[in-house]
Amino acid sequence: MKRIIIFASGSGTNAENIIKYFHERKIAEVTHVFSNNLRAKVLKRAHDLDVQALHFDKESFYDTNEVFNILKDVNPDMIVLAGFLWIFPKKIIEAFPNKVINIHPALLPKYGGKGMYGHHVHEAVIRNKEKESGITIHYVNENYDEGAVIFQAKTAIKSDFCAEDVAKAIHDLEYKHFPVVIEELLFGNEKSDKNTK
């Protein structure tokens, strides 16, 4: 069975959705959830779903091989960043080529980069009176939100939308598409590189 590891920094609704999706499909499993935030709700969500949940600090992520060695031991088929806010170490990216992916709550290259996450993105979209937004699933490299795009999906932004309305629309896209794209990447479905409207 294919193995997935999720990295998340916050609530973990995407992580929970992915865990449940593959639990039902029984073709892959999320073996671990890693978080850099000891108070992140994602750790409890993982625990409640019988998935190993691990917290780590900057030293064990960047300065030592502690996290790196755990990843090598598990040898995941995919490392999924779902609301993870730290730059990923080069040594991990190089050890798992084309196996580290991220989801971003906007249509990259718009609204990407350091500090552009969650409500910051949605507020910028509203402030700039965008007519559409969406999600981007992309490979991870050494820079924020600059890896090759795998998949994008769009949603219309109505004139009366506030940032919370955008967030809901984006979450709906994330829940619908993220697990499916992960499955397609794991099992070589060619549909994974096609955009949908």
C-alpha angles and dihedrals in degrees: 000000000000115000125222128190119196126205116199137162104194146024096338102217091141091048091051091049092051093047092051093044094056093039088061095042095048092204097103137007138211102237099180142013116207124196134181089202116077091199095047113130089221090077092059092044090054092046091050089053093049094250119137109255120201131185121204137179133221094266094055090045102044110013103039135032095244097114092032092056093050089052091050091050093051092040095200122204089219136018110204124198108205108175095336112156106194128087109256116243116255093229092060093047090050093047091053105036114194090357101096115082136171137197120221123193096229141052101272136246081041117077097005134128138066114343093014104117138116116339092003089067095045093047090051091050091053093042091055093046094236117186093212143017134173147152133298123201110196144162115265123244133166094285131066112269096341102112122113114288116247102176142355132191126187138213130189119248110219120216093247096049121123125199091269090056090052090049092054092049091049093048089053090055092047094051092046100046112022099074091042093052090048089052092049092050092048095049101034100248107169091216090078093083096052122096121226129206 
